[in-house]
């Protein structure tokens, strides 16, 4: 699995996408107060897992931990998702969580 692009690499490769990501996604959507950053991280990890977007999961695991989710809560979310998103999706996501520990 290739690592996800970091902000600097994305800016170099696709500056407009990097700008939109920062301005619209992180400076607007993530800042809305109806959901907490912790809740948004849980939703994001769930969506990425369900959609099989494994490449994006490691970055969002780290971000989720900054937003207050524990490793145990993230593991529990992935376990729960096994029954809704599929066993392979959950196991792949858990593999990303294990990579973050190493």
Secondary structure, 3 states (H helix, E strand, C coil): CCCCCCHHHHHHHCHHHHHHHHHHHHCCHHHCCCCCHHHHHHHHHHHHHHCCCHHHHHHHHHHHHHCCCCHHHHHHHHHHHCCCCCHHHHHHHHHHHHHHHC
